[in-house]
Amino acid sequence: MRFRTRIANVALLHKIVRSLAALAKVCVVRLSPESVHFIVPGNEGRDGVQVWSQVKVPTLFDHFRIESNNNNEIWLEVNLDAFLKVLRSADTSSGIADGARGGNASLSDADVMVKLNKRDGRPVWTFEISGRTPQGNPINIAHDITVHIISSRRQKELTEPLCPPPDIHLVLPNLSELKTIVSRLGHLAEDVTLAANHKGQLDLRVKTSGVHMSTTWNNLRIPTTTDSENAPPPPPEQMFSTTISIRGFQKFLTSHYVSGVAIACICEGHCVIAYVYIGEIDEAGGVLTFFLPAKNVD
C-alpha cells in the first residue's frame, strides 16, 4: 500500500476540511486514482447530518501516486482537528505556520507533500511543508497525523442514505448571506422549515409558542434535471417543505468557506439534500453532498 502526492491547492483543501470539522471529529477519506472522497457518516451528533463528497484529483493534487491491492484504492479515517492544524500551517493565504521552531511564522511559496508512512508500527500521514519566512529564509516543517486504515468490511458498511426522489430542486441564495440569516433564527428556535415551489420561492420558517417568523426569497433559479424532463411538473405555486434542525442547517452552511453556490433538493417530510459545487456547476471540480434529515415536529 503506497500513497504520495503534492497538494496543489492547499487553500481549497483547507476550506473543505474546515467545513467538515464543523460537523464531526473524524472523517473517512477514500483515495482512488481519479477522485478523493470525504465522508462524514453522520453518526456522531444528534443532528444526523451526513456528507458524501467527491473531488477530482487534479482539483486538489498533482504528482498523485497510489497503489494498493484494493483496486488501487485506500480507505482511511483521519482526525479532522489534526488535519486542520496541518493545513492551517501550510496555507499561505492564512498567513500562519504552526510548529515552526522559534514560534509562528508566515510562510510564502509553500510546497506541501503528503505520503502514507508508518511510525512505531502505526500508519501515519506525513506532511512535508517547505516555504520561506517573511525575511526570505527557507523553512521546512514536518507533521505526522495518525490515520486508521479501514477494513473492507467497514468499507461495505459505508453507504449513502436512501432517499426518495426529490420533489423540487432550486439554487440556494448565497451561502454566506444565508448563514447570517439562519444564525439569527437559531436564537429563536431549534427547528427550521424549508419550503419551496417551482416559481423559485423559498421560505425559511421558525415557529415556537411565542414566535412565528419567516424569511422569503423569490425568483431563485430552478435547475433542469432528468426527472423534471420526464415527469409532468406540479403546479408552480405548490410548496414542498421539510423541517430540519437549525443546528444541522448551520453546520451545512459552514460550506460557504468552499463555495457560495449550492443546489438544494427537498424530499418532502424526509430530508433536504444540498450539493455544494467547487467551481461552476457545469464544470465543477468536485461536489460536497450534505444530507440533512427531517425532524418529526408535532
C-alpha positions as CSV (number, residue, x, y, z in Angstrom):
1,M,0.0,0.0,0.0
2,R,1.6,3.3,-1.1
3,F,0.4,6.8,-1.4
4,R,2.2,10.0,-2.1
5,T,1.2,13.3,-3.6
6,R,1.7,17.1,-3.7
7,I,-1.1,19.3,-2.5
8,A,-1.6,21.6,-5.4
9,N,-4.4,23.7,-3.9
10,V,-3.7,23.9,-0.1
11,A,-6.2,26.8,0.4
12,L,-9.1,24.8,-1.1
13,L,-8.3,21.7,0.8
14,H,-8.1,23.8,4.0
15,K,-11.6,25.2,3.3
16,I,-13.0,21.7,2.7
17,V,-11.6,20.3,5.9
18,R,-12.6,23.4,7.8
19,S,-16.3,22.9,6.8
20,L,-16.2,19.2,7.6
21,A,-14.6,19.9,11.0
22,A,-17.7,21.8,12.0
23,L,-19.7,18.5,11.6
24,A,-17.5,15.8,13.2
25,K,-14.3,14.9,14.9
26,V,-13.2,12.3,12.3
27,C,-13.7,11.9,8.5
28,V,-13.4,8.9,6.2
29,V,-11.1,9.6,3.2
30,R,-11.4,7.3,0.2
31,L,-8.4,7.7,-2.1
32,S,-8.6,6.5,-5.7
33,P,-6.6,7.3,-8.9
34,E,-9.4,9.6,-10.2
35,S,-11.0,11.1,-7.2
36,V,-10.9,11.7,-3.5
37,H,-14.0,11.2,-1.3
38,F,-14.5,12.9,2.0
39,I,-17.2,11.1,4.0
40,V,-18.9,12.0,7.3
41,P,-21.3,9.2,8.1
42,G,-23.4,11.4,10.5
43,N,-23.3,9.0,13.5
44,E,-21.5,11.4,15.8
45,G,-24.1,14.1,16.5
46,R,-27.8,14.3,17.3
47,D,-28.4,16.2,14.1
48,G,-27.5,13.3,11.9
49,V,-26.0,15.4,9.1
50,Q,-24.0,13.3,6.6
51,V,-21.5,14.4,4.0
52,W,-20.6,12.4,0.9
53,S,-18.3,14.4,-1.3
54,Q,-16.3,13.6,-4.4
55,V,-13.4,15.8,-5.6
56,K,-11.5,15.2,-8.8
57,V,-7.8,14.6,-8.1
58,P,-6.5,17.4,-10.3
59,T,-8.7,19.9,-8.3
60,L,-6.5,19.4,-5.2
61,F,-3.4,17.4,-6.1
62,D,-0.7,16.8,-8.6
63,H,2.1,14.1,-8.8
64,F,-0.5,11.8,-7.4
65,R,0.7,8.2,-6.8
66,I,-1.4,5.5,-5.2
67,E,-1.0,1.7,-5.1
68,S,-3.0,-0.9,-3.2
69,N,-4.4,-4.4,-3.6
70,N,-7.9,-2.9,-3.3
71,N,-8.3,-1.7,-6.9
72,N,-5.7,0.9,-6.1
73,E,-7.9,2.4,-3.5
74,I,-7.1,3.3,0.1
75,W,-9.7,4.0,2.7
76,L,-8.7,5.6,5.9
77,E,-10.0,7.6,8.8
78,V,-8.4,10.8,9.9
79,N,-8.9,13.2,12.9
80,L,-10.2,16.5,11.4
81,D,-8.8,18.7,14.1
82,A,-5.3,17.4,13.5
83,F,-5.8,17.6,9.7
84,L,-7.0,21.1,10.0
85,K,-4.0,22.2,12.1
86,V,-1.6,20.9,9.5
87,L,-3.4,22.6,6.6
88,R,-3.6,25.9,8.6
89,S,0.2,25.8,9.0
90,A,0.6,25.2,5.2
91,D,-2.0,27.6,3.9
92,T,-0.1,30.7,2.8
93,S,-3.4,32.5,2.4
94,S,-4.0,32.3,6.1
95,G,-0.6,33.7,7.0
96,I,0.1,31.2,9.7
97,A,2.7,28.4,10.2
98,D,2.2,26.5,13.4
99,G,5.0,24.2,14.6
100,A,8.0,26.2,13.3
101,R,10.9,26.4,15.7
102,G,11.2,29.7,17.4
103,G,7.5,30.5,17.2
104,N,4.9,31.0,14.5
105,A,6.0,32.4,11.1
106,S,4.2,33.4,8.0
107,L,5.0,31.2,5.0
108,S,5.2,32.2,1.4
109,D,5.6,30.0,-1.7
110,A,4.8,26.9,0.5
111,D,5.1,23.5,-1.1
112,V,3.3,20.6,0.6
113,M,3.9,16.9,0.1
114,V,2.0,14.2,1.8
115,K,2.7,10.4,1.9
116,L,1.5,7.4,3.8
117,N,4.1,6.1,6.2
118,K,4.4,4.0,9.4
119,R,5.6,5.2,12.7
120,D,6.1,2.7,15.6
121,G,4.1,0.2,13.6
122,R,1.1,2.6,13.1
123,P,0.0,4.2,9.8
124,V,0.5,8.0,9.6
125,W,0.2,10.7,7.0
126,T,3.5,12.6,6.8
127,F,3.3,16.2,5.7
128,E,6.5,17.9,4.5
129,I,6.0,21.6,4.2
130,S,8.7,23.9,2.7
131,G,8.5,27.6,2.2
132,R,10.1,30.9,3.2
133,T,9.8,33.2,6.1
134,P,8.9,36.9,5.7
135,Q,12.6,37.6,5.8
136,G,13.1,35.2,2.8
137,N,14.8,32.4,4.8
138,P,13.9,28.9,3.8
139,I,11.9,26.9,6.4
140,N,10.9,23.2,6.5
141,I,8.1,21.8,8.7
142,A,7.2,18.2,9.2
143,H,3.9,16.9,10.7
144,D,2.7,13.3,11.3
145,I,-1.0,12.5,11.7
146,T,-2.0,9.1,12.9
147,V,-4.6,7.6,10.5
148,H,-6.7,4.4,10.7
149,I,-6.9,2.1,7.7
150,I,-10.5,1.0,7.2
151,S,-11.2,-2.7,6.6
152,S,-13.1,-4.0,3.6
153,R,-15.9,-4.9,5.9
154,R,-16.2,-1.4,7.2
155,Q,-16.0,0.0,3.6
156,K,-19.1,-2.0,2.6
157,E,-21.0,-0.6,5.6
158,L,-20.4,2.9,4.5
159,T,-23.2,3.6,2.1
160,E,-25.1,6.8,1.2
161,P,-28.5,7.2,2.7
162,L,-31.5,6.1,0.6
163,C,-33.8,9.0,-0.2
164,P,-37.0,9.3,-2.2
165,P,-36.9,11.3,-5.5
166,P,-36.7,15.0,-4.6
167,D,-39.9,17.0,-5.0
168,I,-38.0,20.1,-6.0
169,H,-34.5,21.4,-6.8
170,L,-33.5,25.0,-6.6
171,V,-30.4,27.1,-6.4
172,L,-30.0,28.4,-2.9
173,P,-29.3,32.1,-2.1
174,N,-25.6,32.9,-1.5
175,L,-24.5,30.6,1.4
176,S,-22.6,33.3,3.3
177,E,-25.7,35.5,3.4
178,L,-27.9,32.6,4.2
179,K,-25.7,31.6,7.1
180,T,-26.1,35.1,8.6
181,I,-29.9,34.8,8.5
182,V,-30.0,31.3,9.8
183,S,-27.7,32.2,12.7
184,R,-30.3,34.8,13.8
185,L,-33.1,32.3,13.5
186,G,-31.1,29.9,15.6
187,H,-31.6,32.2,18.6
188,L,-35.3,31.8,18.3
189,A,-35.9,28.1,17.7
190,E,-34.4,24.7,17.4
191,D,-36.0,23.7,14.1
192,V,-36.5,25.4,10.8
193,T,-38.8,24.6,7.9
194,L,-37.6,24.9,4.4
195,A,-40.4,25.3,1.8
196,A,-40.1,26.0,-1.9
197,N,-42.1,25.9,-5.1
198,H,-41.3,25.8,-8.8
199,K,-41.8,29.6,-9.1
200,G,-38.4,30.0,-7.4
201,Q,-39.8,30.9,-4.0
202,L,-38.0,29.8,-0.9
203,D,-39.4,30.2,2.7
204,L,-37.5,29.7,5.9
205,R,-39.9,29.4,8.8
206,V,-39.4,29.1,12.6
207,K,-42.3,28.6,15.0
208,T,-42.4,28.4,18.8
209,S,-45.0,29.2,21.4
210,G,-44.0,32.8,21.3
211,V,-42.5,33.4,17.9
212,H,-43.7,32.8,14.3
213,M,-41.2,34.2,11.8
214,S,-40.5,33.6,8.1
215,T,-38.0,34.8,5.5
216,T,-38.7,34.6,1.8
217,W,-36.7,34.7,-1.4
218,N,-38.3,35.0,-4.8
219,N,-37.2,34.2,-8.3
220,L,-34.5,31.7,-7.4
221,R,-33.3,29.5,-10.3
222,I,-34.8,26.1,-10.8
223,P,-32.3,23.8,-12.5
224,T,-33.4,21.4,-15.1
225,T,-33.0,17.7,-14.1
226,T,-33.6,14.4,-15.9
227,D,-36.5,13.7,-13.6
228,S,-38.1,17.0,-14.3
229,E,-37.8,16.4,-18.1
230,N,-39.6,13.0,-17.8
231,A,-42.3,13.9,-15.3
232,P,-45.2,16.4,-15.6
233,P,-44.4,19.5,-13.4
234,P,-46.5,20.2,-10.3
235,P,-48.5,23.5,-10.1
236,P,-45.9,26.3,-9.9
237,E,-47.4,27.6,-6.6
238,Q,-47.4,24.2,-4.8
239,M,-45.0,24.4,-1.8
240,F,-42.8,21.4,-0.8
241,S,-41.4,21.5,2.7
242,T,-39.3,19.7,5.3
243,T,-38.5,20.6,8.9
244,I,-34.8,20.1,9.9
245,S,-32.6,21.0,12.8
246,I,-31.4,24.6,12.8
247,R,-28.1,23.4,14.3
248,G,-27.7,20.9,11.5
249,F,-28.5,23.6,8.9
250,Q,-25.9,25.8,10.4
251,K,-23.3,23.0,10.2
252,F,-24.1,22.6,6.5
253,L,-23.7,26.3,5.9
254,T,-20.1,26.3,7.1
255,S,-19.6,25.0,3.5
256,H,-19.7,28.7,2.5
257,Y,-15.9,28.5,3.1
258,V,-15.7,26.3,0.0
259,S,-18.3,27.9,-2.3
260,G,-21.2,30.3,-2.3
261,V,-23.1,28.2,-4.8
262,A,-25.3,25.3,-3.8
263,I,-28.4,23.4,-5.1
264,A,-30.9,22.2,-2.5
265,C,-33.3,19.3,-3.0
266,I,-36.4,18.9,-0.8
267,C,-37.7,15.4,-0.3
268,E,-40.9,16.4,1.5
269,G,-41.1,15.2,5.0
270,H,-37.9,13.1,4.6
271,C,-34.8,15.2,4.2
272,V,-33.0,18.1,2.5
273,I,-30.1,17.3,0.2
274,A,-27.7,20.1,-0.6
275,Y,-25.0,20.0,-3.3
276,V,-22.1,22.5,-2.8
277,Y,-20.1,22.8,-6.0
278,I,-16.4,23.5,-6.3
279,G,-16.3,25.9,-9.3
280,E,-19.1,26.5,-11.8
281,I,-21.9,23.9,-11.6
282,D,-21.5,22.7,-15.2
283,E,-17.7,22.4,-14.9
284,A,-17.3,21.6,-11.2
285,G,-14.0,20.1,-9.9
286,G,-16.0,18.4,-7.2
287,V,-19.1,18.5,-5.1
288,L,-19.9,18.2,-1.4
289,T,-23.2,16.5,-0.8
290,F,-24.9,17.1,2.5
291,F,-27.9,15.0,3.8
292,L,-30.0,16.8,6.4
293,P,-32.6,14.5,7.9
294,A,-36.2,15.7,8.6
295,K,-37.3,16.2,12.2
296,N,-40.7,15.0,13.4
297,V,-42.4,18.0,14.8
298,D,-45.9,17.9,16.2
